[in-house]
């Protein structure tokens, strides 16, 4: 039984309509349609023997699929959903999706091209459309549009290729990709909302296929069967992104949705594997800890440095010269903690010249006899008086305009913040550190907090660049950014074909969307908790960015917090059970 007959060839073009059997037979051989027909006969027999059609086709052409277990978990286990994909190869794209998706969701169907609609064993998997119609009318004239809508209404899965045709050369960059997606499919997604699963196929068809397509699209279509046959023995890799919630597009226009969905698919080609062993093999061994009894004796000597206590936790703020052994332990645990997230100096301990005159804010757990976490604190007035602007640590990362001296005089600098791994999933340590910062602001009469917050160097430059663009759009200070210039020229590397506008339109100011978007590109990406908390809880503003080669090329975001802009309710929470409440009450009374 033939899937493509001579008369089918004659219908492709008026030029072929009156061609004799011999020329048509020659075309059948050149286009490898005879091989396709032979494979079809084998497919019919295998399906009769009980084999599923998509798997049978893949086996007949010895096509292997590379898709990760993590990506397969992104397929919704229940409820209506769309898959939206690029379309690089042709018929085999649909066959692969039918095979992969129906293993988890047997109710999944695809809107398919003419070849697939003629393959009888595949009929249960597809809703046919005609690719020879004009692209702008291809979906609107599709007789099965009601069936597609009903399929979604019944809580099933529907696969679509928005381009409506196979990818080809795209001018002016000569990249092979889908042509601009028409809005017809996007309107269906908008009007009949459901989860959307972006899927990206790696690879492209032959040079001849794309060359002939420049002459006429019909020539490209005629070569599709041959392109299927020449995939024999190939490995085809696909990426499946995280589902996009339908409410994401509730208030967006069709054009915006189109751009966002196309980006959701094509971003998957930028996948950057997780770098667990980024470069620690070049790092020195961590220094040995100081004997705990020595540290306990040192703590006994600095009781005047206690800010407050909560149950087993005591919070201190001391000068480094007063705590040489604790300073060693703080620097040792800094290095350990920073290395765990892809940062670190690579030295046995993390310390520098600024530790000599900065204060150390830290939490001690008396029940466990261990350090919980710490901040390094620089008092602006002290630093300016003794060292001037160059005395600030941030001056080593950013050039600071002298006009900013009045602000720095009213500012505490924060840095080297960490919480050791065993305490990172607990809310208390971070709350205690922030409570202590509030105490220090009141005690020393400062209005601002300033300091760099890091996005780890283990992440790719694209991931760091997208995070920076997100922060700039939502939290950049238009008043103070002009006074800071990064010392190391930082170029955010976002590929030219990456639609930054669509990215920002999608993520808006939602950290969850940001993390989900980037984690599709880079396994395990998560915006550091301090970045989230500073901007969303404390209302900090971003001043500038810098790549720090001394910290494994992490991205530093310089942030400024004005205590008078912080949420009053949050400051009231921090102020509970504190001494010297009169000064705190005076500060709170100034806030809205």
Phi, psi and omega in degrees: 000126183266137176275328177236120182253163179308321181295331177295325178293319182296333182281347185293322184208147175303332180294336182259352189301324185250018181286141182287175184294321182295309177300322179294320178298321178296317178298322179299321180288314182299320181276003176062029179286331177296319178296323179295319179295321178297318179296325180295319177301317179294323179298314180303316182293317182295323178292322176299327179280001175102005180275140179293138187300312181301316179295321179299317179297315179299321179290321180299324181260007178052044179265127179256149180245133177249106177218134186283155176298323179298319179292321180298330179292345179284344179292123181301137180278340178205163178088161181292145176201155171252147160253134178238125190224157165286170190224071190279331192250319185126225186304324185294335177302313180293321179298316180298314180295320178301319180292313187288311188285321184290346176294331177257327181231089181298344181275006184279135173226159178241151167277122194239169178271182189296321181299314182293326180291339178272348180274098187307317181296341180268354185308321181295345185261350192227152169247115191282146169228162184258113183286348182272357172287160174301140185302324184290340180252356190301321182271320184297329181269359182294119185294341182264019183299323178293324178296321179295316179297316180296325179301317178289318180300330180278005176081028182256180179257140180228127180260134180226147171248096189302332182296329181078356177203166185288145181301148178212185179302136181243120181275153005266003187268359179058029175271143176275115178200170177302145170291166178311134183285129173292164186276354188300310180294322181297324177296321176300314180298322180289315186277336179235072191293147175195171175302148181237125182252106179284137180226134181238129174263129173274142174115178181203165177282180186291161178300318181299319179303313183285326179295312180293331178296333177292330179286311178198136180303329180296325179296322177296318181294321179299328182278354183303318178300319179296324178295327176293315182296321183283001172277001183302129178081006184270157172255123180248123182261134175233150175243137177243117182277179179283145181299143176259129183288142183297329181293347177304327188255012186305315185251020183254150178281162182303316181298321178295315180299317179304310181297318182294317182291321177297317177297320180300327178281307188285341175297333186293343178285347181268020185306133181236113184298147179300139181249082181291325182251053193306309176195019185293343179297338180270355184278152175288158177295145178295141180295154177290148178287156174283144178305132186298328180293325177295318180293319180299321178295323179293322178298324180298332184276349185241036180298333177292345181268002179288128177272315177189171179229149175217109183054240183274358184260135172238135182251126183242157166221111187227156173287145184300325182293340180277344187226060184302321181285318175296324178300319177298317181292320176299313181295325179292314181287330171306306184299316179299311184294319180291323178297325182296338180248017175087024177238219179095153180274339186088357179268166180300325174224158180257098176212159180209186185296334183290333178299337184294329182234001172274158176269157179246117175263123184211159178249134175243129177265108183287333180292322182259354183052057180206160177280136183263315183183173185200162168233155168255131187241127173247126180271115189306314182296318178298315184294314180298320182294320185269324190232348185075189181302322179299346180284346178282139176301320183298339177293337177286341181257329186225141170284128186244124179294136182299339179296347182271001182305317179301321178291316180296331178294339181248027189230141167259133178266134177251149175189173177050037180285139176201155168231129185296155191307318184295344183249000189291335180270004179256141184282332188300313184302313181295321178299318180294321178296318179291322176300319179294321177299319179296318177302316182292322177302316180288315183300315184261002175060060175245151180257328189244154168240136179223147177170161178275141173241134191260142165253119193306146180291344180292340179281152181294161179296327178296314180298315180295323180294319179294320177298319179295318179296321176300313181294320179298315183296320190263334191226008183291139176274116179279347180275313190258347185299332183293344183268000182234132175230129181292140183287325177259120184302120185250111176256120177283122186264095175242123186303149184300328183273006180270122185278090183296322180299316179294322178300310181293327178294325181284308186286335182050237177242034186255110181295327179296317177296319179302311182294319179295319180297309184289327181292341171289333178271321185227112182305130174082006181294138173209130178296129181308141185301325180294323178298313180300309187292319180301314185281317186274328182265312185266355177060040177288160177244150180266132183258319184192174179228153180207138172271127185254102181293339179281351178234052177054036175060038173290160177263117177268125172256115180279123186237150179232129176243128175259115184301334180283349175259353181289150180300127183300319182298322180291318178295325176296322177296317179295330188277352183299138175067021179263152176279174180054045186292340181299318178293321179294317180298322178297319179294314182297328181293339179279345185270153178285000000 
